[in-house]
Amino acid sequence: MNFALTDSQQKIQHRARDFAQTRVAPIAREMDERGAMPLELVREMGVLGFLGGPLPSEYGGEGWDAVSLALCYEELGRVDSSVRGLMTVHTSLVSQCILKWGTAEQKQKFLPKLARGEWLGCYALTEPNAGSDAASMETTATQDDDEFVLNGEKIWITNGNIADVAIVFANSNRALKHKGICAFLIETNLKGFAREKMRGQELGHRASDHAHIRFENMRVPKTALLGNVGEGFKVAMSALDHGRLGVAAGALGVAQACLDASVEFARTRRQFGQRIGDFEMIQSVIANMAADVDAARMLVYRAAWLKDEGQRATRETSIAKLFATEAAVRAASEAVLLHGGRGYSNEYPVERYYRDIKGLQIYEGTSHIQRIVIARDLIGKEM
Ligand SMILES: Cc1cc2nc3c(=O)[nH]c(=O)nc-3n(C[C@H](O)[C@H](O)[C@H](O)COP(=O)(O)OP(=O)(O)OC[C@H]3O[C@@H](n4cnc5c(N)ncnc54)[C@H](O)[C@@H]3O)c2cc1C
């Protein structure tokens, strides 16, 4: 068993770390306070090759393997979950999904622009009445000659207000349940596509854009189908297989950032005439956090490695997402406590990590849903 990263993986890790530390970390607090991120930062990620990383060179990518992509998400997650989240949706849920399911024309038209960051992508699955149970979606796609007419709404769509391209899921025959679902690859300037910011102040991920999207008799050509009629649910689940690895790697980054901040604080903060890091109770917290971070890293890298080996990794990806997000929730909670009153203020980044990490536990399948995926894979379905 070889745990070492290859030269090329190390180079990508260093490139991502350098960008995260020098370009994102200095503005992370300001982005969180302002509730938005500068679009130039996103364009820069395109120029630097991050957004198209895993795409083949013919579409403007660098052909990264899954381990390299996970390393990039980990480094971004260490400094800011909103920036990492934008990239996971754009690259893993959208671009990698087009690469797998798109026609030659769709790939040629969309992927180079997405790789360069000229166009941004979003993935529209969740609805007001269909969250964990995505197959029960109410958005309809009615066939009319060479077109489909879409009606319905989607909520919580990351990048939804700024995206140029959307993968939209709608049911063409609700009697068929999930077998009636179709995936559409559309440009967001179509007539009948209306979007607005989600209502309410969000707990974390405040620099992310989350949209409420409505489709009102939106006509899309048949050529916008991604996959065949009725294959939409498969398309959605295969995209989540990529996306969940991105969320798991991002959570690993958050957990690592909590550990780094806690170690630094334990070394420097003094009470009762000694470093707080010399109290055994604090040492125990830090040791548990370090063990969690190491275990999460092994699970995330294993899931990525299995994908690179061409093996099915749905269960392992869910295990990685479940463990890494839960470990990061524990780490963030302990990091805030360990910082005392300082941890309660955004003067220190652990306050933001604590708010952001809850989102990772919820989106792309909550921790409950990951447990269902894992258990069903182990137990199997009754015939
Ligand atoms: C920050 C953020 C970003 C998001 N980005 C996107 C995006 O880009 N695109 C997109 O399509 N969606 C996105 N979502 C939506 C997200 O995927 C859903 O919120 C999530 O899948 C849960 O659905 P729900 O909110 O409807 O909760 P519900 O499905 O109503 O669940 C409520 C609770 O019930 C539990 N539950 C449900 N079913 C079961 C079950 N069978 N067994 C046990 N427990 C169960 C859930 O785990 C949860 O605790 C985002 C959400 C957030 C918060």
Ligand as a Chemical Component Dictionary entry (heavy atoms), coordinates in Angstrom:
data_LIG
# 
_chem_comp.id                   LIG 
_chem_comp.type                 NON-POLYMER 
_chem_comp.pdbx_formal_charge   0 
_chem_comp.three_letter_code    LIG 
# 
loop_
_chem_comp_atom.comp_id 
_chem_comp_atom.atom_id 
_chem_comp_atom.alt_atom_id 
_chem_comp_atom.type_symbol 
_chem_comp_atom.charge 
_chem_comp_atom.model_Cartn_x 
_chem_comp_atom.model_Cartn_y 
_chem_comp_atom.model_Cartn_z 
_chem_comp_atom.pdbx_ordinal 
LIG C1  C1  C 0 -26.121 25.608 1.525  1  
LIG C2  C2  C 0 -26.949 24.698 0.658  2  
LIG C3  C3  C 0 -26.628 24.546 -0.686 3  
LIG C4  C4  C 0 -27.418 23.724 -1.516 4  
LIG N1  N1  N 0 -27.130 23.634 -2.865 5  
LIG C5  C5  C 0 -27.951 22.898 -3.671 6  
LIG C6  C6  C 0 -27.740 22.861 -5.110 7  
LIG O1  O1  O 0 -26.791 23.460 -5.643 8  
LIG N2  N2  N 0 -28.611 22.143 -5.868 9  
LIG C7  C7  C 0 -29.655 21.452 -5.332 10 
LIG O2  O2  O 0 -30.393 20.831 -6.083 11 
LIG N3  N3  N 0 -29.884 21.470 -3.985 12 
LIG C8  C8  C 0 -29.052 22.168 -3.148 13 
LIG N4  N4  N 0 -29.286 22.208 -1.785 14 
LIG C9  C9  C 0 -30.423 21.473 -1.234 15 
LIG C10 C10 C 0 -30.002 20.261 -0.421 16 
LIG O3  O3  O 0 -29.463 19.264 -1.258 17 
LIG C11 C11 C 0 -31.229 19.783 0.380  18 
LIG O4  O4  O 0 -31.479 20.784 1.355  19 
LIG C12 C12 C 0 -30.992 18.430 1.039  20 
LIG O5  O5  O 0 -30.942 17.408 0.086  21 
LIG C13 C13 C 0 -32.099 18.105 2.058  22 
LIG O6  O6  O 0 -33.371 18.306 1.526  23 
LIG P1  P1  P 0 -34.444 19.176 2.330  24 
LIG O7  O7  O 0 -33.810 20.456 2.718  25 
LIG O8  O8  O 0 -35.680 19.246 1.538  26 
LIG O9  O9  O 0 -34.705 18.371 3.677  27 
LIG P2  P2  P 0 -35.717 17.134 3.842  28 
LIG O10 O10 O 0 -35.494 16.136 2.758  29 
LIG O11 O11 O 0 -37.085 17.663 4.055  30 
LIG O12 O12 O 0 -35.198 16.497 5.207  31 
LIG C14 C14 C 0 -35.536 17.000 6.493  32 
LIG C15 C15 C 0 -34.879 16.059 7.517  33 
LIG O13 O13 O 0 -35.438 14.745 7.369  34 
LIG C16 C16 C 0 -34.390 13.815 7.198  35 
LIG N5  N5  N 0 -34.848 12.739 6.309  36 
LIG C17 C17 C 0 -35.448 12.837 5.094  37 
LIG N6  N6  N 0 -35.690 11.632 4.574  38 
LIG C18 C18 C 0 -35.227 10.731 5.481  39 
LIG C19 C19 C 0 -35.180 9.297  5.540  40 
LIG N7  N7  N 0 -35.622 8.519  4.526  41 
LIG N8  N8  N 0 -34.640 8.709  6.640  42 
LIG C20 C20 C 0 -34.163 9.473  7.662  43 
LIG N9  N9  N 0 -34.170 10.815 7.663  44 
LIG C21 C21 C 0 -34.693 11.437 6.587  45 
LIG C22 C22 C 0 -33.250 14.610 6.560  46 
LIG O14 O14 O 0 -31.993 13.966 6.748  47 
LIG C23 C23 C 0 -33.390 15.920 7.325  48 
LIG O15 O15 O 0 -32.747 15.799 8.559  49 
LIG C24 C24 C 0 -28.502 23.017 -0.949 50 
LIG C25 C25 C 0 -28.807 23.158 0.406  51 
LIG C26 C26 C 0 -28.043 23.987 1.203  52 
LIG C27 C27 C 0 -28.403 24.139 2.649  53 
# 
loop_
_chem_comp_bond.comp_id 
_chem_comp_bond.atom_id_1 
_chem_comp_bond.atom_id_2 
_chem_comp_bond.value_order 
_chem_comp_bond.pdbx_ordinal 
LIG C1  C2  SING 1  
LIG C2  C3  SING 2  
LIG C2  C26 DOUB 3  
LIG C3  C4  DOUB 4  
LIG C4  N1  SING 5  
LIG C4  C24 SING 6  
LIG N1  C5  DOUB 7  
LIG C5  C6  SING 8  
LIG C5  C8  SING 9  
LIG C6  O1  DOUB 10 
LIG C6  N2  SING 11 
LIG N2  C7  SING 12 
LIG C7  O2  DOUB 13 
LIG C7  N3  SING 14 
LIG N3  C8  DOUB 15 
LIG C8  N4  SING 16 
LIG N4  C9  SING 17 
LIG N4  C24 SING 18 
LIG C9  C10 SING 19 
LIG C10 O3  SING 20 
LIG C10 C11 SING 21 
LIG C11 O4  SING 22 
LIG C11 C12 SING 23 
LIG C12 O5  SING 24 
LIG C12 C13 SING 25 
LIG C13 O6  SING 26 
LIG O6  P1  SING 27 
LIG P1  O7  DOUB 28 
LIG P1  O8  SING 29 
LIG P1  O9  SING 30 
LIG O9  P2  SING 31 
LIG P2  O10 DOUB 32 
LIG P2  O11 SING 33 
LIG P2  O12 SING 34 
LIG O12 C14 SING 35 
LIG C14 C15 SING 36 
LIG C15 O13 SING 37 
LIG C15 C23 SING 38 
LIG O13 C16 SING 39 
LIG C16 N5  SING 40 
LIG C16 C22 SING 41 
LIG N5  C17 SING 42 
LIG N5  C21 SING 43 
LIG C17 N6  DOUB 44 
LIG N6  C18 SING 45 
LIG C18 C19 SING 46 
LIG C18 C21 DOUB 47 
LIG C19 N7  SING 48 
LIG C19 N8  DOUB 49 
LIG N8  C20 SING 50 
LIG C20 N9  DOUB 51 
LIG N9  C21 SING 52 
LIG C22 O14 SING 53 
LIG C22 C23 SING 54 
LIG C23 O15 SING 55 
LIG C24 C25 DOUB 56 
LIG C25 C26 SING 57 
LIG C26 C27 SING 58 
# 
